[in-house]
Amino acid sequence: MLSEKEFCEEALAVLKWLIAIPSITRTAGDEIINQTIYNTVSEFTYFKSHPEYLNFITHDDQKNHSFTAFVRRDLITKPTLVVLCNTDTSSNEVYGTIKSYAFKADDLKNKLKNLSLSEKQLKDLENDKNIYGLGSFENKAPIAGMLILLKYYTERLWELPANLLFVCTSESLNGHEGIRTCLPYIHNLINDYDIELSLALSFKPESVGVTENTINLYTANMGKVEAGFYIFGEGTDTELPFKGFSPTLIASKIIEDIELNPKITKDISHSAIAPTFNYLHSYNNRSPNTPDAVHLSFNFPFINLNLLDLVENLKQIAATAIEKTAGFMEDRENFFCKINDTEPLNPTREAEVLSFSDLFYRASLHYKGNLKSAIEGLIQKCTNEDLGSHDIIKTIIERLNELAHLPRPSVVIFFGNDFIPQQQLRKNFALDRELYIKINHAVEEFNKDHDHQINIENECPANDNCFIRPVGIDVALKAMKDECPIPVSTFYNLNAPGITFTYKGGELYRACEHVEMSIFTDMLSFVHNLMIEIGPDDSSSFEKKAEDDAMSALKIDKIIKKNNEDEDKVESPSDNKDDEAEKETDKSENSERSVEKI
């Protein structure tokens, strides 16, 4: 097996090479890094001999790519470990005046020392085991380690305990577009080569607050759903500021009630949820008026959440927000008129709160023809014009409202298409219980020989694992189909639960971002132990079996056996005497050499 020292040295060199690639998400560098990694892997001797095991996959935008690399132990082994990595890297703007050094691992450390840093940050900089650079902690360290493992195993198949499938994706921060695009290719790989995905493994930077020598291993992932509000208001201007109805004020009340508020899902969720703000866009048709509409979105992580119940809760929040805004605007108008000695208008307005499916039904009553087909054509037209999902949702809702004629103010509640299902090892499923025992055994073997100790935990945030074997997908997709303006992509059940392995570092998304080199030793041992556990029963003795097969193929064993038989026939008592005489001569010569040395 590859020694830890060799592995660390090679992985470190690859990590610094990856850091040097300016792979910032939604820039040209994002396209370059996957192409570069793929080109490197395609030069491995194994993939030159088996190009069919390497897939370079183009995304729908025809710009970004992901790839899969399959290493087959032999023609009869079915168990396969899937390792998931992504190349998405955040912006280098946090580096300020030294952002040009964000891609130079060695030079960056010297530049950071000249900045005003805390005592802990300076101490971390003095640690030679910390590697700095944009993306080092975010995701590039696991990729570096996997590239070395991939090269090693492709050159020594006899040491591979199970099949290995490496999936390297981009656009993880763009609705996990990479893994979504790879799913049909992985599905075809399973069918074409008659393999079974036993387990998926992904990596995650360690969270703050974990003890120094602890590594968390998560056996489940939360799901994530994007809940949106499209708020119809009425714009106004400085001459008559209270003539309209402010959609931005409604948005502010909704944000106040939802952001980081666990009460919203307290009665409908398996565990506490803290919704996070996603984005806010306002639209005023390029006029001098204040906005007529606001598009607001939140991300809801979830475990066993009924999405239709969530819609009803959000409706109530939107209705309350409209009421609060109306009272707020009335108070301010009265105060304004009192100062200026004028009469307030305080007009009575109708308002409405409804879900996207309600809006669609209302619009269909005023449309002659198949509205569903018309909206599908509109989506295709928007896609051809390279509009993003936000603009497509706006276009669809505005078009439906042209038919439905909602009063202003009104709020339409919908789900975005960036839906991620939850996944987990299921306690009531016999195969999952058996797999959990194997994972636990791999953890125990790891903990015997390492300073870092793996601790098995329940769920962590959503990641690419969620797409390999989603749980509870049928009910969720029914709600998504009705309440999402854009069709949700197809999901595949590839029947492999996922685990998430964490690694040490610090300052994620900051200028002092760094990763500890311990990831490489931890990764090497755990991945190999894991493959031994999920591999066939002979995986632990596969190296000896491979050598025996090779000897048999070369008929060397028969030659050795024949030579031994011939020696037995020739051997006689006189031979034994000669052997004894030779031994005595050897002893005499050794004694003479010892005297000469003294």
N, C-alpha and C positions, 0 to 999 in steps of 0.2 A: 504493500500500500504506500502511496505517496506520503513522505514524511511531512510533519507539520511545518518544519522550517522551510523546506522546499516550496510547499504550497503557499506559505505566507509571502515568501520573496517574490514568487511569480505573480500571485494575486495582487500584491502591492504595485508592481510595475504596471499591470493591466489597469488597476484603479486610477493611477495617475494619468495613464493614457486616455481613459474615459473622461476624467475631469477636464482634460485639455480640449475636449470637443464641446463647443458652446451650444449645448442641446436645450436651450430654453423653450418651454412649451409655447406653441403657436408662433414659432419663428422658423426660419429655414434650417436652423441647427437641429430642430426636432426631427426633421426629415433626414438629416445627414447621419445622426448617430446610429439609427437602426440599420441604415444602408451600410454603414461602416462595419458594424458588428456582424451583420450578415455576410459581408464580403470576407471577413476574417474567418468565420466559421466554415464558409464554403471552401476554404483552402485546406481544411483538415483532410488528411488522406482518406479517412473513413467516408466522408461525404462526397469525395471525388469518386469513390468506388460505389457509393449508394446515394446518388443525387435525389432519388425518389423519397428519401427520408428527410429532405430539407425543403421547406415551403416558404417562399417570400410572398407575403400576402398584401395586396394593395387595398387601402381603405376606400370608402365611397367617394371621398374627395379627390381621389386619384393623385394625391400628394404624399400622404403619410403611409407608412407601412409597418407591419409586424411580421414576425417569422416564427416558425416552429422547427425544432431540430430533434429528431427521434433517433435514439441509440438503442439498437436491439441486442439483447444478451445472446439469444440464439433463436432458432426458428420455432421452438416449442414453448418458450416461456411466455406466459400471458400477463402476469402481474406487472404493472407499470406505475412508476412514480412520476407525477407531473409537477414540474417546478415552474412557478410563475414569477416573472420579473417585469418591471416596466421602466421606461427611460424618461418619463416626464420629469422635468426639472423646473423649479420656480425661477422667477426673475432674479437677475443680478443687481437690481436697483438698490437692494439693501446694503450693498458694498460701498455705496456713495462714491467718493473720489478715487477709490482703489478698485472700482468694479472691473477694470481691465485685467486685474490679477485674480479674479474669481476662478479662472480656468488654469491657474498655474499653482499647483499644490505646494511646491517648495518655496517659491518666491512669496506667496501669500502670507505665510507664517511670519516672515521678516517684516512685511508691510503692516501686519496687524499689531505687531509689538510697538509700533510707533503711534498707535491710536490710544485714546483714553479708554482704558478697559478696567474691569473690576479685578480684584485680587484673584478670584477663582479663574477668570478668563486668562489671566497672565500665567497662572499655574498650569492650566491646560495646554497653553502654548509651549511650555517648557517640556512637556511630555512627548518624547519621541515616538510613542505608540499611537499618538493622535494624528490622523491625516486630514488636512484641511482642503477646502475647495467646494465650489458650487456643485451640489448633488452628491457629495461624498457620503453624507449620512442619509440623504433622502432616498436614494435607490441605487447608486452606482456601485457601492461595495458588494452587495449580493450578486450583481451582474458579473463583476470581476471574478468573484469566487466561482461562479457557475461556469464561466468560460474556461477556467483552468481545469475544473472537474470534468467538463465535457471533453476537452482535449485529452486528458489523462485516460478516461474510460474508453474513448474511441480507439486509443492505441493499445489498450490492455483489456479487451473484452472479457478475458478469463477472470478478471477481478470485479466484474460488474454483477452485483447480487440480483438485480432485477432490471427490466427495461427502464429507460430514462427518457422522458419527453420534456424538453426545455421550450418554454413559450415566452418569448420576449416581445412585449407589446409597447406601442406608443399611444398617445391620446387617452391615457387613463384619466386625466383631469378633464377631458372633454366627453363626459358621459360614458367612460370606460369603452370608448369606441374600439380600441384595439382588441380586447378580449371578445367583444361581441362579434367582430369581424372574423376572428380565428375559430369560433365555435364550429361552424360547418366543416371546416378543414380538419379539425380534431375528430369530429364525428365520422368523417370519411376514413380517417387514418385507423380508427378503431375497427371499422368494418372491413377495410381492405386487408389489414394485416392480422386480424383475429386476435386482438389484444384486449386487456381489461385495465381500465384506469382504477387503480386501487386506492390512491390517495393523492390529493393536491397539496402542495406546499408553497406558501408565499412568505414574504419577509416584511417586517415592519420595524421602523425605528422605535427604540424603546421610549415609552412615555416618561414624563417627569414624575418623580416620587417613588420609583422602584429602587429597592435596596441595591447596593453596589455589586454584590455577587449573585444577584438573581436575574435569570432570563425567563420571561413569561412565554409560554406556549399556549396559544388559544385554540380551542377545539370548535368554536362557533363564530359566526359573523352576524352582526345585526344587518337588517335590510335598510334601505334608504328610499324615501319617496319625496319627490318635489311637489309641494302644494303651492299653487299660485292664486293670486287675486287679480282680476282685471277690473279696474275701478273706473266707471264712467262718471265723469263730473261735467261741469260747465265752466269753461274758461272765462276770465274777465280781464279788465285792464285797470290802470291807475286812476282813470277818470271815474269809473263806477266800480270800486273794488268789491262791493258786496252783491253785485248783480248776479254773479254765477254761484257755483257750489264747488268748493275746492276738493279735488280728488287727492291732492297731496296731504291735506289735513286728515282725510279718511285713512290714508295709508299710514300716517303717523300714529293714529289710534290703534290700528291693527298691529303695527310693529310693537307698540307699547304692551299690547295684550298677549302677543305670541312669542316674541324673541326670548329665548332662554327660560320660558315659563313651563314647568312640568305639570301644572294644573290642567292644561288643555287635554291631555291624554290620560290623566290619572285614573279614570274609571274605565278606560277602554284598552289599556296597554298592559302587557305582562310585566313590564318594568318601567321605571321612571324615564321620561324622554325630555331632553332639552332641545327644542327646535332652534336652529341657527339661521340667521339671515343669509339669503343667497344673493339677490340683486333687486334693484328698483330702477325702472325706466319710466320716464314721463314723456308724453306726446302732446304737442300743441300745433302740429301741422305748419311749423315754421312761421307762425304768426306772432305779433307782439303780445298776444294775450297769454295769460297764465295757462297751464296745461289743461287739456280737456279729458285726458285719460292717464292712468298710471298702471303700470304692470309690475306687480310685486310678487316676490317668491321667497319661500323658506324651504329648508331641508329638514325632514323629520326622520331621524334614525328610529328603527322599531324592532321589536321582538313580538311576534304574534299579535299584530295590530290589525283590527278590522278597518279597512280603508273607507268603507261607506259610513261607518260611525264617525270617522274623522271628518268627513265632508259635512256631516250634520253639525258637529261642534264648530267647524270653521264658519258655517253659515250664521250661527248664533253670534260669533265674534264679529263678523262683518256687519250684521244688523245693529249690534250695540255700538260699533264704531260710527255708523251713519248717524245714530241718535246723538252720540256725544258730539260729533262734529256740528250737527245742526244747532245744538244748544250753545256750543262754543262760538259759532259764527254769529248767532243771534245776540249773545252778550257783547261781543266785540262791535257789532254794528250799532247796537244801542249806545254804547259808550262813545263811539265815533260820532254819531249824530248829536249826542248831547253836547260834545265839545264844539261841534260846528253849528249847533242850533238849527238842525234840520230834522225832518221826519224820517224814521226808519221804514224801509220797505217790508221787511220780514215776510216774504211771500210764502205761502203754503206749498209744499212740494210733495209729489209722490216719490217713493223710492222702492227699490226691489232688490232682493238677494236671491240668487238662484245658482244651481250647479251648471256645468257645461252641458250635461245631457238635457237639462230643462231648457236651456237656451236653444239647443239644437231642435228640440221638439217644437218649441214656440216658432222658430224660424221656418220649420218644414210646413207649418200650417199656411204659410203665405208664399210657398214656392211651388210652382207648377213643374213637376218633373221629379227626378230622383236627386234629392239634395245630397245624399251621401256620395254619389258618383261625382257630383259637381264639386264638392269639397275635396275629394281625392284628386280631381284634376287641378284644383287650385294649389294643393300641396305640391304636386309634381311641377307645376309652373314656377312656384317659389323656389323649389329645389334647383331647378334648371338655371335660375337667376342667382344661385349661390347665396340665398338668404339663410341666415342662421335660424336656429329653432325659436329664439325669442321673437324674431320678426315674423316667422311663419305663424306662430300662435296669435300674435297681434292681428295679422291679416285675416285669419280665419274668424276670430271673434268679432272683429269689426264688420266683416262681410255678413255674418249671421245676424248682427244687430241691425244692419240695414233692412233686414226682413222682419225682425222681431219688434223693432222700435221700443226698446226699453226706456223707461223714464230716467231722467238724470237728477239725482244720483242713483246708480245701481252698481252692484258688485256681482261679477261672475267668478265662481270658484272652480278650479280645474286642477288636474294633475299634469306635471310635465312628463316628457317621455324618458327622462333620466331616472328610471325606476330600477332599483337593485334589490333582488329578492334576498331573504335571509338564508343561511345555511348552517347546518350543525350536525354533529354526531348524535344520532338518535338513540336514547337509552332503551327504547322499547323495540329496537330492531336488532336481531341476533347478530347479523354480520357487522353492524357498527360496534356492538359490545366486544366482539372478537377483535376488531381492528383497534379499539381503544386499549385492550390488553397489550397488543403488539406495540402501540405507540408508547405506552407506559413502560414497557420493557426496554425500549430504545432509550427512553429518558433515564431509567435507572442505570443502564450501561454507561451513558454519558456522564452522569453525576459521579460515578466512581472515580473518574480520571481527570476531572476538570475543576478548576477553582470556581468558575461560574456554575451555578446550580439551576437546572430548569425547573420551573414551577408551572404546573398545568392549570390554566384558568378557563373560564367559560367563554364569553363572547368579547370580541373587539369590533371596531367599526368596520363597515362594509369595505370589501376589496375584491379583487378578481376571483377569489375562491368562490364567491357567491354565484358565479355563472356556470360552475362545473356541475354542481348538483343542488339546484335551488329547492327550497322547502316551502310548502304552502303556496305554490305558485298559481294554482287553478283559480282560487277565490280572488286572489289579488288581481290577476289578469282580467277577470270579469269586470271588476270595478275600474281598472285602468282603461279597458276598451270603451266604456261608456263615458268616462270623465276626462279623457286625455284628447286634446284637439289633434295631436299628431300620433299616428299609429306606433305602438310600442314594438320594438324589434322582437324577433322570434327567440324563444329560449329553448335550450337543449338540456336534457337530463343525461349527462355523461356518467352519472352513477358513481362519482368519486367525491366523498366528503373532503373538506379542506381543513388544514391546520395552518396557523400563522406563527412563525418563529421570529422572535424579536432580537435585536442586537443593540450594542451599546454605542453611544456617541453623545452629541450635545449641540445646543444652539441651532436647532432645525429652523430653516427659513430666516436665519440671521447671518451677519457677516462672519461670525466665528463658528459657523457650521463645521463640525468635524465628526469623524467616525473612529472608533477604537479598532486597532488591528486585531483585537481578540475575535472579531467576527469570523476571521478566516479559519482559525483553529477550531472554533466552536462549530462552524458550518461544515468543515471537512468531516469531523467526527460524527455529528448528528445525522447528516444526510446519508453517510455510509451505513451507520447503524440502522437507520430507518429503512433503507433498501434491503438490508439483510432480513429485517423483521417481516416486511411485506412480500419479499421474494419467495420463490418455491422452497420447499423443505431442504433442498440440497445446496442452498445459496451459500451457507457458511463453509462448505467443503468444495465449492465449485472450482476453486483454483487447482486443487489436487486432481479433481475429476478431469479438468481440461488438459492437465499434463499427461494423465494416463491415456486420454483419448489420442493425444498427439503421438505418444510413444507407440500406441497400438497402430495408428495410421502408418507410421514409419516402419513397423514391424521390428522395432529395436528390441522390444521385450522378448521376441522369439529368438533373436540373435544372442541376447544375453543369456537366456535359458539354455541354448545349445552349447555355448561356451562353458557354462558352469558344469553341464553334464560331461563334456570332454575332459575338463579338469579333474572331475571326480574319478574318471577312468584312469587317467595317467598317474594320479597321486598314489604314492607308495610309502612304506616306512622309511626307506632311504631318503625320500624327499623331506620327511620330517627332520631327519638328522641334519641334512643340508641346511634346512631352515634355522635349526638351532645354532649351527656353526655361523651362519650369516648374522644372527642376532648377536652372538658373542663378539664377532668382528666389529659390528656397529657400535656396541658398547665401548670397545677399545678405542675406536676412532673418536667417539664423543668425548671420552676422557682426555685424549690427547688435545682436542680442540679446547677443552676447558682449561687445561694447563697453559696452553698458548695464550689464552685471553688473560689469565691471571698475570 
